Every structure is written in structure tokens, then in C-alpha cells.
Amino acid sequence: MKAFVLGPSSKTVSGMDEIGRAIGSGRVMPDELSRFNAATELRHLDDFAARSSITGGPWQTGLVKVKMPCMWVMNTEVETPEFEISGVRY
């Protein structure tokens, strides 16, 4: 999970190499992988992050306002229309 979450993306050659090195080095025992389920382990990490002050949790939901460009009208920053995006998790 450390190689997947903290290392280069596991969908890259270097990410897969890191996972292979972890298994080949003996840091991960083959019998530990027999019951391994990535979705379950990611859920454990999400649960930890949601309640841990170390990871910046708990998550909150909020609103983001984005200034929208208007190429045909010369607006000041104050006059520029905003687009609101709700449900953003931070």
C-alpha cells in the first residue's frame, strides 16, 4: 500500500518496479498477499484519514467560486462573473 499511495503511480513502470522490489526483498511475505484486497486496504486508509488530525482530517465539504473569463467584455475583477461549484471535499 505504501508503494501504491506514496510512491510513483502503480500504473507506471517505475511504480510497478517498486512493488516488485518490495515483494522480492522480503519486506512483504507471500502469505501476507494471499488475503490481500486493495479496495479493503484503501478503505482502511480513508477511514484513518477521515478521523486523524495527522492527515488533516476530518474532511469537510464546501463551495468553490471560480472567476469566469469573458473575452468580449473588459470587466474589472469585481465585475467578473463567478461560477460556483458545490460539494468540493477538502
Residue, then its C-alpha position, 0 to 999 in steps of 0.5 A: m500500500k505504501a508503494f501504491v499511495l506514496g510512491p510513483s503511480s502503480k500504473t507506471v513502470s517505475g511504480m510497478d518496479e517498486i512493488g516488485r522490489a518490495i515483494g522480492s526483498g522480503r519486506v512483504m511475505p507471500d502469505e501476507l498477499s494471499r488475503f490481500n484486497a486493495a479496495t479493503e486496504l484503501r478503505h482502511l486508509d480513508d477511514f484513518a484519514a477521515r478521523s486523524s488530525i495527522t492527515g488533516g482530517p476530518w474532511q469537510t465539504g464546501l463551495v468553490k467560486v471560480k472567476m469566469p473569463c469573458m473575452w468580449v467584455m473588459n470587466t474589472e475583477v469585481e465585475t467578473p462573473e463567478f461560477e460556483i461549484s458545490g460539494v468540493r471535499y477538502 
